[in-house]
Amino acid sequence: MNRTDLRAALAAAGVPEGHYRIEGVHEPAPTPPDFLFLRRSPDGAWETGAYERGLYEVITHHGTEAEACAALLRLLT
Protein backbone atom coordinates (compact mmCIF):
# COMPACT_ATOMS: atom_id res chain seq x y z
CA MET A 1 0.00 0.00 0.00
CA ASN A 2 1.24 3.49 -0.82
CA ARG A 3 0.03 6.87 0.44
CA THR A 4 -2.57 7.27 -2.32
CA ASP A 5 -3.97 3.80 -1.57
CA LEU A 6 -4.04 4.68 2.13
CA ARG A 7 -6.09 7.80 1.55
CA ALA A 8 -8.59 5.79 -0.51
CA ALA A 9 -8.79 3.12 2.21
CA LEU A 10 -9.40 5.72 4.92
CA ALA A 11 -12.13 7.37 2.84
CA ALA A 12 -13.76 3.98 2.20
CA ALA A 13 -13.67 3.27 5.95
CA GLY A 14 -15.41 6.58 6.62
CA VAL A 15 -12.55 8.18 8.56
CA PRO A 16 -13.15 11.96 8.63
CA GLU A 17 -10.57 13.87 6.58
CA GLY A 18 -9.64 16.15 9.47
CA HIS A 19 -8.43 13.20 11.55
CA TYR A 20 -5.26 12.61 9.50
CA ARG A 21 -2.53 14.17 7.37
CA ILE A 22 -0.60 12.21 4.76
CA GLU A 23 2.41 14.13 3.49
CA GLY A 24 2.11 14.98 -0.20
CA VAL A 25 -1.30 13.32 -0.55
CA HIS A 26 -3.73 14.75 2.01
CA GLU A 27 -2.82 17.95 3.82
CA PRO A 28 -6.01 19.57 5.16
CA ALA A 29 -6.20 23.37 5.20
CA PRO A 30 -6.69 25.01 7.53
CA THR A 31 -4.66 22.72 9.76
CA PRO A 32 -6.92 20.88 12.23
CA PRO A 33 -6.09 21.32 15.95
CA ASP A 34 -5.09 17.65 16.27
CA PHE A 35 -4.64 14.70 13.92
CA LEU A 36 -2.56 11.62 13.18
CA PHE A 37 0.09 11.91 10.49
CA LEU A 38 2.35 10.03 8.12
CA ARG A 39 5.46 11.75 6.80
CA ARG A 40 8.98 11.15 5.57
CA SER A 41 11.65 11.88 8.15
CA PRO A 42 14.83 13.84 7.35
CA ASP A 43 16.83 10.58 7.24
CA GLY A 44 14.53 9.12 4.55
CA ALA A 45 12.59 6.74 6.80
CA TRP A 46 8.84 7.10 7.41
CA GLU A 47 7.15 8.33 10.58
CA THR A 48 3.65 8.05 11.99
CA GLY A 49 2.52 10.08 14.94
CA ALA A 50 0.17 12.64 16.42
CA TYR A 51 -0.08 16.40 16.09
CA GLU A 52 -1.53 18.07 19.17
CA ARG A 53 -1.34 21.59 20.55
CA GLY A 54 0.98 22.69 17.76
CA LEU A 55 3.52 19.90 18.28
CA TYR A 56 4.32 16.83 16.21
CA GLU A 57 5.02 13.72 18.29
CA VAL A 58 6.44 10.76 16.38
CA ILE A 59 5.01 7.45 17.60
CA THR A 60 6.75 5.01 15.26
CA HIS A 61 9.48 4.91 12.61
CA HIS A 62 9.20 2.66 9.55
CA GLY A 63 11.65 1.50 6.92
CA THR A 64 9.16 1.58 4.05
CA GLU A 65 6.19 3.62 2.92
CA ALA A 66 4.04 0.47 2.94
CA GLU A 67 4.84 -0.24 6.59
CA ALA A 68 4.03 3.34 7.58
CA CYS A 69 0.75 3.27 5.64
CA ALA A 70 -0.29 0.03 7.33
CA ALA A 71 0.52 1.51 10.74
CA LEU A 72 -1.56 4.65 10.16
CA LEU A 73 -4.44 2.58 8.81
CA ARG A 74 -4.40 0.49 12.00
CA LEU A 75 -4.37 3.61 14.15
CA LEU A 76 -7.35 5.15 12.38
CA THR A 77 -9.61 2.13 11.84
C-alpha positions, 0 to 999 in steps of 0.5 A, spaced: 500 500 500 502 506 498 500 513 500 494 514 495 492 507 496 491 509 504 487 515 503 482 511 498 482 506 504 481 511 509 475 514 505 472 507 504 472 506 511 469 513 513 474 516 517 473 523 517 478 527 513 480 532 518 483 526 523 489 525 519 494 528 514 498 524 509 504 528 506 504 529 499 497 526 498 492 529 504 494 535 507 487 539 510 487 546 510 486 550 515 490 545 519 486 541 524 487 542 531 489 535 532 490 529 527 494 523 526 500 523 520 504 520 516 510 523 513 517 522 511 523 523 516 529 527 514 533 521 514 529 518 509 525 513 513 517 514 514 514 516 521 507 516 523 505 520 529 500 525 532 499 532 532 496 536 538 497 543 541 501 545 535 507 539 536 508 533 532 510 527 536 512 521 532 510 514 535 513 510 530 518 509 525 518 505 519 523 503 513 518 503 508 512 507 505 508 500 505 509 499 513 508 506 515 501 506 511 499 500 514 501 503 521 496 509 520 491 505 517 491 500 523 491 507 528 485 510 524 480 504 523 
